[in-house]
């Protein structure tokens, strides 16, 4: 009986055979292990702002709202998982570990491994930035939550993301918060540190670019750019750290 149920579990629903979106449904099944009830919400999850779908005259739909939702759900599931995984670790350690798991760099890498570059719809040139894929990954989490609920979303994150793509023990040894490392270095060496942040002109895709300069004792040691002030500061801090650690 168990084997029969298991076989039927992986058979597509009847509507799949009459759908015009068979290939997309196959892709979602490959990613998640299930067929979605609401195909539209998953299509939106892979739609970048530059390729927004027009809806109801002047209203446009893209994956930004789903990204917002997915970000919150992902953080909650990771927090719950780490709370159980490290029963005796303090709040500060758990917070750092969660930040490393949900870092933009980590999510971008996971999304690329999952093949998001074949799924994301965009009208802009990527130009080396992979954030579009990490953002779509969070949007996918939001879509799963809306379509299947929290329980199945949690199962997807743990079984298909954490256990397959994240090495918790390796992350313990990694510290990618370059800004905090640089501030700690400056304090230990009694150096004055400041960040000079500015916003560059908005690009053709209406995406603002932030520029940050790290100044140690009056000398600019690092410059970084990013789609957010935080990202720009991290990139500038990473460059500065590379210089001061060689001194």
MDAnalysis code that builds the backbone (N, CA, C; Angstrom):
import MDAnalysis as mda
import numpy as np

u = mda.Universe.empty(741, n_residues=247, atom_resindex=np.repeat(np.arange(247), 3), trajectory=True)
u.add_TopologyAttr("name", ["N", "CA", "C"] * 247)
u.add_TopologyAttr("resid", np.arange(1, 248))
u.add_TopologyAttr("resname", ["UNK", "UNK", "UNK", "UNK", "UNK", "UNK", "UNK", "UNK", "UNK", "UNK", "UNK", "UNK", "UNK", "UNK", "UNK", "UNK", "UNK", "UNK", "UNK", "UNK", "UNK", "UNK", "UNK", "UNK", "UNK", "UNK", "UNK", "UNK", "UNK", "UNK", "UNK", "UNK", "UNK", "UNK", "UNK", "UNK", "UNK", "UNK", "UNK", "UNK", "UNK", "UNK", "UNK", "UNK", "UNK", "UNK", "UNK", "UNK", "UNK", "UNK", "UNK", "UNK", "UNK", "UNK", "UNK", "UNK", "UNK", "UNK", "UNK", "UNK", "UNK", "UNK", "UNK", "UNK", "UNK", "UNK", "UNK", "UNK", "UNK", "UNK", "UNK", "UNK", "UNK", "UNK", "UNK", "UNK", "UNK", "UNK", "UNK", "UNK", "UNK", "UNK", "UNK", "UNK", "UNK", "UNK", "UNK", "UNK", "UNK", "UNK", "UNK", "UNK", "UNK", "UNK", "UNK", "UNK", "UNK", "UNK", "UNK", "UNK", "UNK", "UNK", "UNK", "UNK", "UNK", "UNK", "UNK", "UNK", "UNK", "UNK", "UNK", "UNK", "UNK", "UNK", "UNK", "UNK", "UNK", "UNK", "UNK", "UNK", "UNK", "UNK", "UNK", "UNK", "UNK", "UNK", "UNK", "UNK", "UNK", "UNK", "UNK", "UNK", "UNK", "UNK", "UNK", "UNK", "UNK", "UNK", "UNK", "UNK", "UNK", "UNK", "UNK", "UNK", "UNK", "UNK", "UNK", "UNK", "UNK", "UNK", "UNK", "UNK", "UNK", "UNK", "UNK", "UNK", "UNK", "UNK", "UNK", "UNK", "UNK", "UNK", "UNK", "UNK", "UNK", "UNK", "UNK", "UNK", "UNK", "UNK", "UNK", "UNK", "UNK", "UNK", "UNK", "UNK", "UNK", "UNK", "UNK", "UNK", "UNK", "UNK", "UNK", "UNK", "UNK", "UNK", "UNK", "UNK", "UNK", "UNK", "UNK", "UNK", "UNK", "UNK", "UNK", "UNK", "UNK", "UNK", "UNK", "UNK", "UNK", "UNK", "UNK", "UNK", "UNK", "UNK", "UNK", "UNK", "UNK", "UNK", "UNK", "UNK", "UNK", "UNK", "UNK", "UNK", "UNK", "UNK", "UNK", "UNK", "UNK", "UNK", "UNK", "UNK", "UNK", "UNK", "UNK", "UNK", "UNK", "UNK", "UNK", "UNK", "UNK", "UNK", "UNK", "UNK", "UNK", "UNK", "UNK", "UNK", "UNK", "UNK", "UNK", "UNK", "UNK", "UNK", "UNK"])
u.atoms.positions = np.array([
    [0.834, -1.210, 0.000],
    [0.000, 0.000, 0.000],
    [0.864, 1.254, 0.000],
    [1.901, 1.223, 0.815],
    [2.788, 2.388, 0.930],
    [3.446, 2.703, -0.410],
    [3.905, 1.655, -1.115],
    [4.578, 1.870, -2.389],
    [3.625, 2.420, -3.436],
    [2.378, 1.992, -3.406],
    [1.378, 2.485, -4.359],
    [1.117, 3.965, -4.122],
    [0.969, 4.348, -2.852],
    [0.735, 5.754, -2.501],
    [1.905, 6.605, -2.946],
    [3.132, 6.090, -2.767],
    [4.335, 6.826, -3.128],
    [4.388, 7.083, -4.626],
    [3.981, 6.096, -5.415],
    [3.971, 6.250, -6.867],
    [2.976, 7.321, -7.282],
    [1.769, 7.269, -6.734],
    [0.733, 8.234, -7.093],
    [1.093, 9.652, -6.656],
    [1.880, 9.752, -5.613],
    [2.271, 11.064, -5.099],
    [3.034, 11.866, -6.148],
    [3.777, 11.188, -7.028],
    [4.617, 11.870, -8.002],
    [3.971, 11.967, -9.383],
    [2.715, 11.567, -9.493],
    [2.002, 11.695, -10.760],
    [1.409, 13.101, -10.842],
    [1.623, 13.815, -11.955],
    [1.085, 15.172, -12.083],
    [-0.434, 15.183, -11.998],
    [-1.035, 16.279, -11.515],
    [-2.489, 16.381, -11.490],
    [-3.038, 16.369, -12.913],
    [-4.307, 16.002, -13.054],
    [-4.920, 15.867, -14.384],
    [-4.785, 17.147, -15.203],
    [-4.950, 18.312, -14.551],
    [-4.911, 19.578, -15.289],
    [-3.546, 19.818, -15.944],
    [-2.511, 19.152, -15.438],
    [-1.164, 19.301, -16.004],
    [-1.148, 18.884, -17.475],
    [-1.861, 17.801, -17.795],
    [-1.829, 17.256, -19.153],
    [-2.547, 18.155, -20.158],
    [-3.358, 19.079, -19.660],
    [-4.087, 19.991, -20.545],
    [-3.539, 21.417, -20.462],
    [-2.491, 21.592, -19.703],
    [-1.937, 22.927, -19.492],
    [-1.024, 23.350, -20.634],
    [-1.026, 24.648, -20.923],
    [-0.111, 25.197, -21.918],
    [1.241, 25.515, -21.288],
    [1.351, 25.271, -19.982],
    [2.575, 25.612, -19.247],
    [3.310, 24.368, -18.741],
    [3.257, 23.296, -19.536],
    [3.845, 22.031, -19.073],
    [5.319, 22.168, -18.713],
    [6.082, 22.848, -19.557],
    [7.525, 22.972, -19.299],
    [7.781, 23.757, -18.012],
    [7.029, 24.826, -17.818],
    [7.194, 25.623, -16.597],
    [6.812, 24.800, -15.370],
    [5.731, 24.038, -15.476],
    [5.301, 23.182, -14.367],
    [6.352, 22.123, -14.050],
    [6.987, 21.602, -15.095],
    [8.062, 20.622, -14.885],
    [9.231, 21.256, -14.137],
    [9.527, 22.509, -14.502],
    [10.626, 23.221, -13.844],
    [10.324, 23.448, -12.365],
    [9.088, 23.816, -12.067],
    [8.699, 24.040, -10.669],
    [8.759, 22.732, -9.894],
    [8.322, 21.654, -10.529],
    [8.385, 20.351, -9.859],
    [9.837, 19.958, -9.589],
    [10.697, 20.212, -10.565],
    [12.116, 19.896, -10.395],
    [12.712, 20.675, -9.218],
    [12.306, 21.923, -9.092],
    [12.831, 22.775, -8.021],
    [12.269, 22.429, -6.653],
    [10.971, 22.192, -6.600],
    [10.276, 22.110, -5.311],
    [9.841, 20.710, -4.899],
    [9.635, 19.828, -5.896],
    [9.143, 18.495, -5.568],
    [7.633, 18.403, -5.573],
    [6.962, 19.455, -6.015],
    [5.496, 19.412, -6.104],
    [5.024, 20.238, -7.300],
    [3.766, 19.994, -7.701],
    [3.143, 20.779, -8.759],
    [2.302, 21.869, -8.111],
    [2.439, 23.111, -8.534],
    [1.701, 24.209, -7.900],
    [0.218, 24.206, -8.242],
    [-0.570, 24.716, -7.312],
    [-2.002, 24.899, -7.582],
    [-2.194, 26.161, -8.426],
    [-1.451, 27.208, -8.045],
    [-1.580, 28.505, -8.708],
    [-0.321, 28.784, -9.529],
    [-0.396, 28.531, -10.823],
    [0.770, 28.720, -11.689],
    [1.179, 30.184, -11.740],
    [0.207, 31.078, -11.758],
    [0.475, 32.508, -11.931],
    [1.403, 33.064, -10.868],
    [1.199, 32.653, -9.619],
    [2.002, 33.203, -8.527],
    [3.470, 32.810, -8.685],
    [3.716, 31.642, -9.274],
    [5.099, 31.196, -9.499],
    [5.717, 31.918, -10.692],
    [4.899, 32.237, -11.684],
    [5.410, 33.016, -12.816],
    [5.815, 34.412, -12.356],
    [5.010, 34.981, -11.465],
    [5.329, 36.304, -10.924],
    [6.630, 36.257, -10.125],
    [6.852, 35.152, -9.422],
    [8.060, 35.015, -8.596],
    [9.334, 35.151, -9.424],
    [9.260, 34.797, -10.702],
    [10.445, 34.869, -11.558],
    [10.430, 36.096, -12.473],
    [9.516, 37.028, -12.217],
    [9.406, 38.224, -13.052],
    [10.075, 39.416, -12.380],
    [11.200, 39.842, -12.927],
    [11.936, 40.989, -12.388],
    [11.177, 42.283, -12.678],
    [11.469, 43.291, -11.881],
    [10.794, 44.584, -12.024],
    [10.888, 45.132, -13.445],
    [12.012, 44.900, -14.105],
    [12.205, 45.431, -15.457],
    [11.289, 44.770, -16.486],
    [10.698, 43.622, -16.115],
    [9.796, 42.907, -17.028],
    [8.395, 42.815, -16.429],
    [8.023, 43.817, -15.643],
    [6.734, 43.816, -14.943],
    [5.569, 43.538, -15.882],
    [4.597, 42.791, -15.373],
    [3.398, 42.446, -16.137],
    [2.336, 43.512, -15.879],
    [1.811, 44.099, -16.967],
    [0.791, 45.132, -16.798],
    [-0.533, 44.495, -16.398],
    [-1.166, 45.114, -15.411],
    [-2.421, 44.579, -14.884],
    [-3.339, 45.736, -14.518],
    [-4.572, 45.661, -14.953],
    [-5.565, 46.671, -14.587],
    [-5.076, 48.085, -14.913],
    [-4.909, 48.340, -16.199],
    [-4.475, 49.639, -16.719],
    [-3.057, 50.014, -16.292],
    [-2.922, 50.893, -15.272],
    [-1.606, 51.432, -14.933],
    [-0.900, 50.664, -13.820],
    [-1.431, 49.517, -13.423],
    [-0.792, 48.742, -12.360],
    [0.102, 47.666, -12.973],
    [1.257, 47.489, -12.346],
    [2.222, 46.510, -12.840],
    [2.575, 45.516, -11.740],
    [2.770, 44.267, -12.146],
    [3.082, 43.207, -11.184],
    [4.479, 42.659, -11.468],
    [5.264, 42.490, -10.403],
    [6.572, 41.843, -10.501],
    [6.819, 41.089, -9.194],
    [8.025, 40.591, -9.015],
    [8.281, 39.717, -7.864],
    [8.705, 40.429, -6.579],
    [8.659, 41.759, -6.551],
    [9.163, 42.476, -5.375],
    [8.346, 42.196, -4.111],
    [7.028, 42.133, -4.233],
    [6.196, 41.853, -3.054],
    [6.420, 40.423, -2.554],
    [6.542, 39.484, -3.493],
    [6.813, 38.096, -3.103],
    [8.200, 37.976, -2.473],
    [9.135, 38.767, -2.966],
    [10.488, 38.776, -2.390],
    [10.434, 39.228, -0.929],
    [9.657, 40.271, -0.679],
    [9.484, 40.778, 0.690],
    [8.913, 39.688, 1.603],
    [7.889, 39.001, 1.120],
    [7.257, 37.941, 1.908],
    [8.216, 36.769, 2.111],
    [8.864, 36.350, 1.037],
    [9.786, 35.221, 1.114],
    [10.958, 35.482, 2.034],
    [11.436, 36.703, 2.047],
    [12.540, 37.085, 2.934],
    [12.165, 36.840, 4.390],
    [10.950, 37.240, 4.759],
    [10.483, 37.066, 6.144],
    [10.283, 35.590, 6.489],
    [9.684, 34.834, 5.568],
    [9.445, 33.402, 5.815],
    [10.767, 32.654, 5.926],
    [11.692, 32.944, 5.021],
    [12.998, 32.282, 5.032],
    [13.725, 32.550, 6.347],
    [13.712, 33.801, 6.791],
    [14.381, 34.160, 8.046],
    [13.776, 33.410, 9.225],
    [12.444, 33.272, 9.235],
    [11.762, 32.579, 10.337],
    [12.118, 31.091, 10.359],
    [12.123, 30.466, 9.182],
    [12.439, 29.031, 9.110],
    [13.892, 28.784, 9.515],
    [14.798, 29.617, 9.026],
    [16.217, 29.465, 9.368],
    [16.427, 29.664, 10.864],
    [15.755, 30.661, 11.446],
    [15.878, 30.911, 12.885],
    [15.407, 29.701, 13.684],
    [14.288, 29.129, 13.283],
    [13.738, 27.944, 13.948],
    [14.696, 26.760, 13.817],
    [15.239, 26.574, 12.614],
    [16.154, 25.455, 12.362],
    [17.421, 25.586, 13.209],
    [18.002, 26.774, 13.241],
    [19.231, 26.992, 14.010],
    [18.992, 26.868, 15.507],
    [17.822, 27.295, 15.950],
    [17.470, 27.197, 17.373],
    [17.516, 25.739, 17.830],
    [17.057, 24.833, 16.963],
    [17.068, 23.401, 17.290],
    [18.438, 22.772, 17.041],
    [19.112, 23.221, 15.994],
    [20.405, 22.645, 15.608],
    [21.488, 22.959, 16.642],
    [21.425, 24.173, 17.216],
    [22.399, 24.592, 18.232],
    [21.665, 24.879, 19.549],
    [21.302, 23.845, 20.311],
    [20.478, 24.039, 21.517],
    [21.139, 24.838, 22.636],
    [22.456, 24.978, 22.609],
    [23.124, 25.664, 23.711],
    [23.855, 26.940, 23.286],
    [23.712, 27.325, 22.022],
    [24.379, 28.539, 21.555],
    [23.560, 29.781, 21.909],
    [24.264, 30.895, 22.112],
    [23.599, 32.136, 22.509],
    [22.999, 32.862, 21.306],
    [22.175, 33.850, 21.627],
    [21.434, 34.594, 20.601],
    [22.357, 35.242, 19.575],
    [23.477, 35.803, 20.038],
    [24.403, 36.469, 19.125],
    [24.954, 35.530, 18.067],
    [25.319, 34.320, 18.477],
    [25.837, 33.317, 17.547],
    [24.760, 32.923, 16.539],
    [23.545, 32.678, 17.031],
    [22.446, 32.268, 16.148],
    [22.129, 33.360, 15.130],
    [22.165, 34.611, 15.573],
    [21.894, 35.739, 14.678],
    [22.941, 35.819, 13.574],
    [24.207, 35.643, 13.941],
    [25.283, 35.679, 12.943],
    [25.143, 34.536, 11.939],
    [24.814, 33.347, 12.440],
    [24.664, 32.195, 11.553],
    [23.505, 32.395, 10.582],
    [22.405, 32.919, 11.090],
    [21.264, 33.169, 10.205],
    [21.641, 34.188, 9.126],
    [22.364, 35.233, 9.529],
    [22.777, 36.266, 8.573],
    [23.663, 35.678, 7.476],
    [24.515, 34.735, 7.843],
    [25.399, 34.118, 6.852],
    [24.616, 33.239, 5.877],
    [23.613, 32.549, 6.396],
    [22.812, 31.664, 5.539],
    [21.967, 32.459, 4.555],
    [21.367, 33.558, 5.024],
    [20.467, 34.334, 4.160],
    [21.168, 35.520, 3.510],
    [22.500, 35.542, 3.548],
    [23.230, 36.642, 2.913],
    [22.940, 36.648, 1.416],
    [22.994, 37.820, 0.823],
    [22.706, 37.940, -0.604],
    [23.659, 37.065, -1.420],
    [24.922, 37.042, -1.030],
    [25.918, 36.232, -1.741],
    [25.544, 34.750, -1.710],
    [25.125, 34.276, -0.550],
    [24.754, 32.866, -0.398],
    [23.507, 32.533, -1.217],
    [22.489, 33.397, -1.150],
    [21.244, 33.139, -1.881],
    [21.465, 33.204, -3.391],
    [22.314, 34.131, -3.832],
    [22.635, 34.212, -5.258],
    [23.254, 32.905, -5.741],
    [24.183, 32.398, -4.952],
    [24.887, 31.163, -5.317],
    [23.926, 29.976, -5.377],
    [23.034, 29.890, -4.388],
    [22.061, 28.793, -4.364],
    [21.131, 28.876, -5.577],
    [20.657, 30.088, -5.866],
    [19.746, 30.280, -6.999],
    [20.398, 29.861, -8.315],
    [21.662, 30.193, -8.480],
    [22.369, 29.812, -9.707],
    [22.546, 28.300, -9.795],
    [22.817, 27.662, -8.669],
    [22.942, 26.199, -8.651],
    [21.623, 25.534, -9.030],
    [20.520, 26.185, -8.666],
    [19.196, 25.639, -8.962],
    [18.739, 25.954, -10.383],
    [19.523, 26.752, -11.111],
    [19.188, 27.050, -12.501],
    [18.246, 28.213, -12.705],
    [18.265, 29.183, -11.788],
    [17.361, 30.326, -11.904],
    [17.648, 31.175, -13.137],
    [18.874, 31.106, -13.659],
    [19.208, 31.907, -14.835],
    [18.372, 31.513, -16.047],
    [17.794, 30.305, -16.016],
    [16.910, 29.877, -17.107],
    [15.442, 30.226, -16.836],
    [15.148, 30.667, -15.623],
    [13.759, 30.913, -15.237],
    [13.410, 32.389, -15.067],
    [14.374, 33.183, -14.625],
    [14.092, 34.595, -14.352],
    [13.828, 35.350, -15.648],
    [12.751, 36.129, -15.646],
    [12.391, 36.957, -16.798],
    [12.794, 38.389, -16.485],
    [13.658, 38.963, -17.320],
    [14.160, 40.310, -17.069],
    [14.430, 41.023, -18.386],
    [14.246, 42.342, -18.381],
    [14.530, 43.148, -19.563],
    [15.819, 43.945, -19.379],
    [16.531, 43.697, -18.286],
    [17.757, 44.445, -18.013],
    [18.973, 43.555, -18.214],
    [20.107, 44.185, -18.447],
    [21.359, 43.449, -18.556],
    [21.849, 43.164, -17.148],
    [22.244, 41.914, -16.900],
    [22.679, 41.528, -15.560],
    [23.975, 42.232, -15.184],
    [24.874, 42.416, -16.146],
    [26.132, 43.140, -15.922],
    [26.894, 42.678, -14.687],
    [26.986, 41.387, -14.504],
    [27.807, 40.870, -13.411],
    [27.105, 40.750, -12.076],
    [25.988, 41.452, -11.884],
    [25.303, 41.348, -10.600],
    [24.414, 40.119, -10.576],
    [24.488, 39.375, -9.501],
    [23.700, 38.150, -9.382],
    [22.517, 38.336, -8.443],
    [22.353, 39.545, -7.912],
    [21.289, 39.778, -6.932],
    [19.907, 39.457, -7.472],
    [19.744, 39.608, -8.770],
    [18.451, 39.340, -9.386],
    [18.017, 37.897, -9.122],
    [18.990, 36.981, -9.020],
    [18.676, 35.574, -8.789],
    [18.371, 35.307, -7.320],
    [19.142, 35.913, -6.432],
    [18.859, 35.767, -5.003],
    [17.508, 36.355, -4.645],
    [17.163, 37.477, -5.279],
    [15.857, 38.099, -5.044],
    [14.731, 37.184, -5.526],
    [14.943, 36.565, -6.687],
    [13.935, 35.646, -7.233],
    [13.788, 34.417, -6.342],
    [14.890, 33.993, -5.726],
    [14.828, 32.853, -4.811],
    [13.914, 33.180, -3.631],
    [14.064, 34.370, -3.061],
    [13.189, 34.777, -1.956],
    [11.742, 34.878, -2.429],
    [11.554, 35.358, -3.654],
    [10.199, 35.449, -4.208],
    [9.586, 34.061, -4.370],
    [10.408, 33.085, -4.751],
    [9.922, 31.704, -4.869],
    [9.444, 31.198, -3.508],
    [10.186, 31.503, -2.456],
    [9.775, 31.110, -1.101],
    [8.407, 31.713, -0.789],
    [8.231, 32.986, -1.157],
    [6.943, 33.647, -0.939],
    [5.820, 32.974, -1.709],
    [6.109, 32.564, -2.939],
    [5.099, 31.895, -3.772],
    [4.718, 30.539, -3.188],
    [5.702, 29.795, -2.717],
    [5.422, 28.485, -2.111],
    [4.546, 28.659, -0.874],
    [4.857, 29.676, -0.081],
    [4.085, 29.935, 1.142],
    [2.620, 30.232, 0.804],
    [2.396, 31.065, -0.199],
    [1.026, 31.408, -0.592],
    [0.301, 30.190, -1.159],
    [1.003, 29.396, -1.956],
    [0.381, 28.266, -2.646],
    [0.206, 27.039, -1.755],
    [1.166, 26.792, -0.858],
    [1.160, 25.547, -0.083],
    [1.106, 25.728, 1.432],
    [1.343, 26.937, 1.918],
    [1.309, 27.148, 3.363],
    [2.675, 27.017, 4.019],
    [2.718, 27.337, 5.308],
    [3.994, 27.391, 6.031],
    [4.659, 26.025, 6.167],
    [3.880, 25.000, 6.468],
    [4.454, 23.676, 6.730],
    [5.251, 23.156, 5.536],
    [4.666, 23.239, 4.336],
    [5.363, 22.743, 3.147],
    [6.520, 23.656, 2.751],
    [6.367, 24.949, 3.035],
    [7.460, 25.882, 2.749],
    [8.661, 25.560, 3.621],
    [8.392, 25.295, 4.885],
    [9.462, 24.934, 5.820],
    [10.149, 23.644, 5.366],
    [9.359, 22.677, 4.943],
    [9.921, 21.401, 4.476],
    [10.814, 21.619, 3.259],
    [10.370, 22.458, 2.338],
    [11.153, 22.763, 1.139],
    [12.488, 23.400, 1.513],
    [12.452, 24.390, 2.395],
    [13.676, 25.107, 2.778],
    [14.674, 24.171, 3.454],
    [14.177, 23.337, 4.360],
    [15.081, 22.454, 5.106],
    [15.605, 21.308, 4.240],
    [14.691, 20.609, 3.560],
    [15.107, 19.408, 2.818],
    [15.798, 19.711, 1.497],
    [15.371, 20.762, 0.801],
    [15.917, 21.011, -0.535],
    [16.946, 22.135, -0.584],
    [17.006, 22.948, 0.471],
    [17.971, 24.049, 0.475],
    [19.056, 23.839, 1.531],
    [18.658, 23.804, 2.792],
    [19.660, 23.687, 3.861],
    [20.460, 22.395, 3.743],
    [19.761, 21.268, 3.661],
    [20.455, 19.976, 3.679],
    [21.223, 19.677, 2.392],
    [20.830, 20.314, 1.290],
    [21.502, 20.036, 0.017],
    [22.545, 21.080, -0.371],
    [22.346, 22.319, 0.059],
    [23.201, 23.399, -0.445],
    [23.940, 24.203, 0.624],
    [23.701, 23.920, 1.889],
    [24.336, 24.715, 2.945],
    [25.083, 23.808, 3.909],
    [26.358, 24.091, 4.098],
    [27.164, 23.354, 5.064],
    [27.257, 24.196, 6.334],
    [26.440, 23.861, 7.316],
    [26.370, 24.642, 8.550],
    [27.736, 24.734, 9.228],
    [28.447, 23.624, 9.288],
    [29.737, 23.612, 9.985],
    [30.773, 24.497, 9.298],
    [30.738, 24.541, 7.968],
    [31.656, 25.427, 7.243],
    [31.319, 26.887, 7.505],
    [30.033, 27.196, 7.605],
    [29.616, 28.581, 7.828],
    [30.057, 29.109, 9.185],
    [30.235, 28.211, 10.143],
    [30.696, 28.637, 11.467],
    [32.066, 29.299, 11.344],
    [32.863, 28.811, 10.393],
    [34.232, 29.308, 10.234],
    [34.317, 30.533, 9.337],
    [33.196, 30.904, 8.724],
    [33.195, 32.025, 7.781],
    [32.649, 33.279, 8.439],
    [33.326, 34.381, 8.216],
    [32.814, 35.660, 8.701],
    [32.806, 36.627, 7.528],
    [31.635, 36.816, 6.919],
    [31.531, 37.670, 5.737],
    [31.021, 39.069, 6.064],
    [30.926, 39.390, 7.358],
    [30.524, 40.740, 7.747],
    [31.782, 41.606, 7.770],
    [32.183, 42.055, 6.580],
    [33.442, 42.783, 6.436],
    [33.431, 44.111, 7.193],
    [32.283, 44.749, 7.236],
    [32.197, 46.035, 7.933],
    [32.501, 45.859, 9.419],
    [31.901, 44.846, 10.036],
    [32.141, 44.598, 11.461],
    [33.602, 44.244, 11.718],
    [34.181, 43.438, 10.817],
    [35.594, 43.075, 10.958],
    [36.483, 44.310, 10.883],
    [36.147, 45.215, 9.958],
    [36.957, 46.418, 9.775],
    [36.836, 47.348, 10.978],
    [35.619, 47.496, 11.481],
    [35.409, 48.342, 12.661],
    [36.175, 47.778, 13.856],
    [36.131, 46.457, 14.003],
    [36.866, 45.811, 15.096],
    [38.371, 46.041, 14.942],
    [38.866, 45.948, 13.699],
    [40.285, 46.198, 13.435],
    [40.654, 47.632, 13.807],
    [39.801, 48.581, 13.421],
    [40.068, 49.996, 13.700],
    [40.086, 50.270, 15.203],
    [39.154, 49.671, 15.919],
    [39.091, 49.875, 17.364],
    [40.322, 49.304, 18.063],
    [40.737, 48.114, 17.643],
    [41.911, 47.473, 18.255],
    [43.179, 48.279, 18.015],
    [43.253, 48.911, 16.842],
    [44.454, 49.663, 16.477],
    [44.291, 51.167, 16.686],
    [43.188, 51.546, 17.354],
    [42.918, 52.952, 17.689],
    [42.973, 53.856, 16.454],
    [42.283, 53.403, 15.414],
    [42.196, 54.169, 14.176],
    [40.811, 54.797, 14.051],
    [40.771, 55.978, 13.492],
    [39.476, 56.635, 13.258],
    [38.896, 56.109, 11.947],
    [37.658, 55.643, 11.998],
    [37.028, 55.072, 10.800],
    [35.712, 55.775, 10.494],
    [35.466, 56.020, 9.223],
    [34.178, 56.591, 8.821],
    [33.813, 56.103, 7.424],
    [32.507, 56.131, 7.150],
    [31.996, 55.719, 5.845],
    [31.379, 56.931, 5.155],
    [31.825, 57.194, 3.942],
    [31.285, 58.291, 3.148],
    [30.379, 57.674, 2.083],
    [29.065, 57.807, 2.271],
    [28.092, 57.163, 1.381],
    [27.414, 58.180, 0.469],
    [27.179, 57.773, -0.760],
    [26.466, 58.631, -1.708],
    [25.672, 57.760, -2.664],
    [24.734, 58.388, -3.360],
    [23.907, 57.650, -4.324],
    [24.216, 58.149, -5.717],
    [24.579, 57.237, -6.602],
    [24.904, 57.597, -7.981],
    [23.618, 57.822, -8.762],
    [23.775, 58.234, -10.008],
    [22.601, 58.443, -10.860],
    [21.849, 57.139, -11.046],
    [20.528, 57.239, -11.142],
    [19.697, 56.053, -11.365],
    [19.950, 55.529, -12.776],
    [20.079, 54.214, -12.884],
    [20.377, 53.593, -14.179],
    [19.146, 53.574, -15.074],
    [19.352, 53.104, -16.314],
    [18.210, 53.042, -17.243],
    [17.122, 52.123, -16.751],
    [17.499, 51.149, -15.888],
    [16.509, 50.213, -15.360],
    [15.890, 50.728, -14.060],
    [16.107, 52.022, -13.752],
    [15.564, 52.638, -12.536],
    [16.076, 51.969, -11.265],
    [17.286, 51.427, -11.319],
    [17.878, 50.807, -10.139],
    [18.967, 51.727, -9.602],
    [18.789, 52.265, -8.388],
    [19.798, 53.163, -7.830],
    [21.079, 52.408, -7.495],
    [22.206, 53.074, -7.634],
    [23.494, 52.503, -7.259],
    [24.095, 53.347, -6.149],
    [24.473, 52.687, -5.073],
    [25.076, 53.385, -3.943],
    [26.590, 53.207, -3.980],
    [27.298, 54.255, -3.572],
    [28.757, 54.232, -3.514],
    [29.180, 54.519, -2.084],
    [30.085, 53.717, -1.577],
    [30.577, 53.913, -0.213],
    [32.102, 53.931, -0.211],
    [32.664, 54.868, 0.546],
    [34.116, 54.949, 0.708],
    [34.450, 54.748, 2.178],
    [35.452, 53.914, 2.439],
    [35.919, 53.687, 3.804],
    [37.150, 54.555, 4.024],
    [37.090, 55.372, 5.076],
    [38.197, 56.282, 5.381],
    [38.781, 55.924, 6.738],
    [40.066, 55.552, 6.739],
    [40.774, 55.226, 7.978],
    [41.843, 56.278, 8.222],
    [41.700, 56.978, 9.345],
    [42.652, 58.042, 9.694],
    [42.848, 59.035, 8.548],
    [41.733, 59.392, 7.897],
    [41.775, 60.394, 6.841],
    [42.185, 59.880, 5.477],
    [42.458, 58.580, 5.357],
    [42.885, 58.007, 4.081],
    [41.829, 57.047, 3.537],
    [41.458, 57.242, 2.277],
    [40.484, 56.346, 1.644],
    [41.168, 55.018, 1.320],
    [40.685, 53.943, 1.954],
    [41.297, 52.631, 1.749],
    [40.402, 51.662, 0.984],
    [39.147, 52.021, 0.817],
    [38.252, 51.112, 0.109],
    [37.065, 51.834, -0.486],
    [36.680, 51.429, -1.682],
    [35.494, 51.985, -2.339],
    [34.651, 50.825, -2.848],
    [33.354, 50.902, -2.601],
    [32.472, 49.827, -3.043],
    [31.154, 50.355, -3.558],
    [30.524, 49.587, -4.431],
    [29.207, 49.953, -4.950],
    [28.223, 48.829, -4.658],
    [26.943, 49.153, -4.734],
    [25.915, 48.146, -4.492],
    [24.540, 48.713, -4.738],
    [23.544, 47.840, -4.785],
    [22.170, 48.291, -4.998],
    [21.530, 48.777, -3.704],
    [22.266, 48.663, -2.589],
    [21.823, 49.212, -1.304],
    [23.043, 49.790, -0.605],
    [22.797, 50.691, 0.341],
    [23.900, 51.299, 1.087],
    [24.679, 50.227, 1.844],
    [23.950, 49.260, 2.411],
    [24.582, 48.183, 3.174],
    [25.535, 47.374, 2.297],
    [25.087, 47.029, 1.090],
    [25.924, 46.243, 0.180],
    [27.168, 47.027, -0.228],
    [26.996, 48.334, -0.487],
    [28.132, 49.174, -0.874],
    [29.157, 49.260, 0.252],
    [28.684, 49.409, 1.492],
    [29.588, 49.478, 2.642],
    [30.340, 48.166, 2.839],
    [29.654, 47.045, 2.640],
    [30.307, 45.745, 2.777],
    [31.408, 45.577, 1.724],
    [31.120, 45.977, 0.495],
    [32.108, 45.849, -0.576],
    [33.308, 46.763, -0.348],
    [33.035, 47.973, 0.145],
    [34.124, 48.906, 0.451],
    [34.972, 48.378, 1.606],
    [34.309, 47.806, 2.605],
    [35.014, 47.264, 3.777],
    [35.885, 46.075, 3.391],
    [35.375, 45.249, 2.471],
    [36.152, 44.089, 2.023],
    [37.438, 44.547, 1.340],
    [37.329, 45.584, 0.501],
    [38.518, 46.108, -0.177],
    [39.511, 46.690, 0.831],
    [38.985, 47.431, 1.807],
    [39.850, 48.043, 2.822],
    [40.545, 46.986, 3.671],
    [39.811, 45.936, 4.025],
    [40.399, 44.857, 4.830],
    [41.561, 44.195, 4.096],
    [41.390, 44.000, 2.797],
    [42.450, 43.390, 2.005],
    [43.729, 44.204, 2.054],
    [43.584, 45.524, 2.178],
    [44.760, 46.398, 2.229],
    [45.385, 46.439, 3.620],
    [44.552, 46.611, 4.646],
    [45.113, 46.765, 5.998],
    [45.727, 45.471, 6.514],
    [45.202, 44.338, 6.084],
    [45.747, 43.070, 6.558],
    [47.074, 42.731, 5.890],
    [47.393, 43.465, 4.812],
    [48.681, 43.265, 4.138],
    [49.755, 44.208, 4.678],
    [49.318, 45.187, 5.489],
    [50.264, 46.180, 6.019],
    [51.183, 45.527, 7.037],
])
